Amino acid sequence: MAEDPLIGRQLANYQIVRLIGHGGMAQVYYGWDVRLERPVAIKVIDARYRGNPAYAQRFVNEARVVATWRHEHIVQVYYADEDDGLYYFVMEFVDGYSLAEVLAQYRAQGRLLSLDEALRIGFAVAGALDYAHQRGVIHRDVKPSNIMLANDGRVILTDFGLALDLHQGSMGEVFGTPHYISPEQARRSASAVPQSDVYSLGVVLFEMLTGVVPFDDPSPTSVALQHITTPPPSPRGINPALSGAHRSGHPDGAEQDPCRAIPDRRRAARRACADVAGLPGFPRHEATAHRRATQVR
């Protein structure tokens, strides 16, 4: 394998040390802040997209969106810049594992997360989404690989690379991840609404409590179509231990109309956390019938 030319390079005050993750349009490196002497994560736009102004702008927008935010469950951005055509931004290094890695470990052992732990994670992500939604931003890619579980116990939502700014509009071809995508986003990405993130959180909760996603198929298109057309299975039918879970009643996210407003999105998202354990299907939203960091997808 060819040596990564970015390893050892210094961008501003940040030394690139090693690759820790890569995704569709970016790579993430473990880095070192030489001035403040602390570890950081450095996200760099992939070489394939460095000459594409649209992707470069989307990458810059991600840094711009998150840089001014301060929330305990959202990754913190420290710095962003461009160096000879190389777009990058620097964020906190989360020492821990992605939820995707943790779920894979549990599956390999034939185990499931406890209900309490699943709800702890769900409540944290719900709070992060509420914070973003109140600022006019939809994440559009809520999934386990974008949720970090830090070794100090924190839950951190990362990767706003597909985020939609409600005030600026969207590049409509951006899709999201089929297993966690909301129906209206599967039809057209620019149709995403804040409740689309709540739907995706519901799918993540379903997976944490059952060990599987509600819809699965080798074809991404088939999975997306199932989200649009097929009622979800009952999580209690997959995990009978949920039968005694508390029923919190009809979830705010069960309506079919994506345009109907939810006055309190935090209540909606957090009720989804409880409702997923006690209702026949995972929570529908308003549009539908531990050492390595991986801060990227």
N, C-alpha and C positions, 0 to 999 in steps of 0.2 A: 504494500500500500504506500502511495506517495506521501511524503511528509507534508503536513499541513503548513503552508507558508505563513499562516498567521501566528502559529505558536512562537512565542518569544517576542513578538512585535509589541511595541508600546503605543497606545492611543491615548493622547493627553497624559493624564497621570496614572493610566491603567495598563498594567502588563498582562498580556494574554499568556496563560500558563498551559491549559489543556482543554480539549473539547469535552463537554459533558452532555451534550444533546443536540439534536438537529430535527428539523421538521420541514414543512412544505416550502417555506420561504425564508427560513433563517437558521442560523446555527448559534448555539449558546456555549460559551467558554467559561471555565473557571478562571478568574483573574485576580490580580492583586493591586490594590490602591497603594501606590508607592509613596504618596504624600501622607495619607492617614493611616497607612499600615493596617489594612483590613481586607478580608476577602470580599470579592464582588463577583457578580455574574455579568458577562458582557455578551449582549445579543447583537449579532452581525447579520446583515442581509446576505442571503445566499448569492454566490457568484452568478448564478443563472439570471438573476433579476436586477443586478446592479446597473444594467443599461436600460432598464425599463422604468420610465418616469412614473407610471401609475403605481407600480409596486413599491418604488422608492418612497413615493408620497404616502402610501398606506403605512409603510414602516415608520416613517417620521411621525405620522399621525398617532400611531400607537404610543410612542414615547411622549408626545405632547399631551395626549389624553390623560395619561396616568401620572405624569411628573408632578402635577400640582396637588395630587390627592394624598391624603393621609388617613389610612384606615387600617386597623389591626389585621384585617383578613385580606388585604390586597397588596400584592408585591410593590415595593417602593422603588421608584426610578430615581437615580441620583444625577445622571448626566446623559446628554445626547449630543452627537456631532457627526460630521462627515469629514473623512480624511482621504483625499485623492480618490474620490468616487466610492469610498467604502463607508456606507451608512451603518452606524452602530449606536447603541445606548447601553448604559451601565445601570445595573439594578442591584438590590440587595441579594446576597447569596443565601439561599435557604438551605441550611444543612439538614437534610432529611430525605424523604422518599416521596414520590408522587403517589397519589391514591391508586393509580393504575398498577404501580408496582406492588403496593400492599395487597390489593385485591388478587393479583396474580399469585402472590405467596400464599394467601389464604386458600385459593382454589387448589393449588398444588398440594396443600395439606388436608383438603376436604373439609375446610372450616369456613365459617361466615363471621363477619364482624358482628359484635353484639348490637342490639337495638340501641342501647345508650350511646355507643360510639358512633353509630351511623347517624343518629340524630344530632350528636355534638358537631359532627362534620357538616351535616345539612344546615343546621342553624347558622354556623359560621359563614358558609357560602351564601345563604339567604341574606345575611346582613351585608355581605360584600356586594351582592347584586342590587340590593335596595339602595346602597350608597351610590353605585354607578347609575342606576335608573333615575335617581333624584337629580343627577347631573346631566341627564339627557343622553346617556350612553347605554347601548345594548351590547352585551358581550358577544353573543352569537356562537360561541364555541365552548359552552360549559360541558366538561367531560372529565373523567378521572385523571387523565394525564395532565390536565391544567389545574389540578388541585394538589398543592403540596402539603405534606404532613411533616412539619419540622420536628426535629428531635427534642426541642424544648416544649412541645405540645401544641404549638400554634398551627392553625389551618389557614393556608394562604392561597387565594385565587390568583392565577397568573395568566399571561398570554392574552392580551387584548388585541391581538393582531387582526382579528376579523371584526373588531368592534364597529358598530354603526353609530355615528353621531346623528341624532335625530334632527339636529339643526342644519347639517350639511348634506345629508343624504348618503347614498351607498353605491358602491359598485355592485350591480345586481348579480353578477356572475359568481360571486363568492358564495360557497355552498355551506360550509360547516362540516360536521362529522356525522355520517348517516345514522349510526346507532343511537345518537343522542339528539338528533335534529327535530325541531318542531314541524308540524305539518305545513304551516304557511311558509316557513323558511325553506322547506323541501320544494315547494311550488315555485317560490321566487325569494331569493335571499333578501332583497330590499323590502319585502313585506314583513320582515321580523318586527315584533313589538316587544315591549318589556316582558310580557307574559311568555314569550318564546323562551327566554332564559329560565323561567319558572318550570316550563315543561321539561327542558333539558335537565334541570336539577331533579325533577321527579324521576327521570330515567336513571340518573346516577343513584338516587335513593333506592330505586327498585333493584339495581344491581348490587348495592351494598347489602341489602336485606335478603336477596335470593341467590346471589352468586352468578346470575346470568342477566343479560339484557332482555327486554321484552320481545324484541324482534331481531332475528339474526338470519343472515343469508350470505353466501359468497358474493352476491351482486350488490354493490352499494345502492344502485337504483332500486332494486327490489326492496331493500330495507327501508329506503325513503318512502316508497309507495305504501308499505305496510303501516308506517306511521300515519299516512293520510287516510287509509281505507279500512284498516283492521282494528277492532277493539283489542285492547291489551289484555294479556292473561292476568289472572288474579295472583298477586304475590303470595297469598296464603295457600293457593293451590300448589305452589312450588316449595314454599317453606311453611309447613304446618305449625311451626312454633309461633308464627305470627297470629294464630287464631285467637289467642287470648289478649292481643294488643288492644289498646284503648281505641274506641271509635270516637273520633272527634266530630263526626257528622259530615254533611255535604261540603266538599271543599270549594273554596272560592274559585279555583281553577277549573271547575267542571263545565262551565258554560261553553257554548259553541261559537259565540260571536267574538272575534278578535278585537273588534273596535270598542267593545263595551269597557268602560274605564273601571279600574280597581282603585278606590280611593287610597287604600293603605296596602302598598305592594309588599311591605315587610310582613304584614299579617298574612297575605296570600301565600308568600313563599314559605313562611314558617309553618303555616297550617299544612302546607303540602308535606312538610317533613313528618308531621304526625299522621296525616291522612293516609300516606302511602302504606303504613303498617296495618291500617284497620279497614280499608275499603276494598271492594272486589277487584278493582283495577288500580294501576298506579295513578298518581294525581294528574288528571288532564287539566289543561289550562284553557284560557278563554278562546283559543284558536282551533281547538280540536273537538271532533265527535268524542437499619435505618440509617445511610450516610451519604448517599449520592443525590444530587439535585438534578432534576430534569425540567427546567422552566421553559419548555418550548413544545410546540406542535404546530 
